[in-house]
Amino acid sequence: MSLVLADLLAFHAHAVAIWSPFPVLAAELSRTRESPRLPGFRLPTSVAVVCDPSSFAGATVVVNALPTQYIRPTFSSLASHIKPGVGIVCVAKGIEVGTFERPSEVLRAMTQGRSPIAALSGPTIATELARRLPAVMLAASTDAALRAHTAQLFASPWTRIYQSDDPVGVELAGACKNVIAIAAGLIDGLELGSNAKSALLARGLSEIARVGVALGGKLETFFGVAGVGDLATTCFSPDGRNRRFGESLARSAMLGEQASRAVDRAPAESASVVEGVPTCKALVALARSKGIELPIVEAVHGILFEQLAAKDAIAALMKRTAAAERVG
């Protein structure tokens, strides 16, 4: 995602630099301007690729694309290089294991509240953004100036940016949809059909909204581009990492492989972090502590971490007592 966002900013002739903690990978990207995850994409030559944390000293805006579980350890050394008052735009989608904090909360802690923070979210598959296909995103922040500036920075002929004052709802929608996307992949891998998948999205959205409202988000957020829009894209796109992981998990199970092995193997196979896995662990612990009922998320957790067979999880969901439908 960092590469396509850099391309988007460079389109407006902004001075853009990508920082990497890995010197060898940074040097390779600087030389080739390409990524194996984005076939056919070339990073503009105007975009610098750097490893020195002091590069942040001149930044007027910082964009965080680090996966949620890596924000805290990375920013423990980066935060001191960011000038107070410089806005941070975060595109990470997850919940930190152990603290149950959203990405913006982690960033706020690491910068000691010196930086205003915005969440930029929505249905944004990187391979499509790389091809400059039309996309809509949502810039969310309690800081009106930063969300307006974020919307202006990332708007382009192929991107439209809405604004929201509900970063809690936007971030929780982005985090939770990754867990539902794993379930969608399981349905694909088990070949359970479109009826099952559509039902999953509808009831999955209900669980996402339930969590979000319980933790302070606005119900309407979950019916916008950062909610149902992002959920649909993640669950249906063949390039969605979490959906693809769920599908792989189902096919592995059909061959008798334990889910725990597939979970351990996921990062290497996808060449990137499958955010829904650690988020599922954090989300279930959080929901249990607050008494929030999340049957689909609990089923995914059982498959990932409790050696529950996918077919048994589905059977248990189907046997649940039917009640009046509600959302949130």
Secondary structure, DSSP 8 states (H G I E B T S, - for coil): -HHHHHHHHHHTT---EEE-S-HHHHHHHHHH---TTSTT----TTSEEE--GGGGGG-SEEEE-S-HHHHHHHHHHHGGGS-TT-EEEE------TTT---HHHHHHHHTTT-S-EEEEESS--HHHHHTT--EEEEEE-S-HHHHHHHHHHH-BTTEEEEEES-HHHHHHHHHHHHHHHHHHHHHHHHT--HHHHHHHHHHHHHHHHHHHHHTT--GGGGGSIIIIIHHHHHHH-TT-HHHHHHHHHHHHHHTT--HHHHHHHHHHHHTS--THHHHHHHHHHHHHHHT---HHHHHHHHHHHS---HHHHHHHHHTS--------
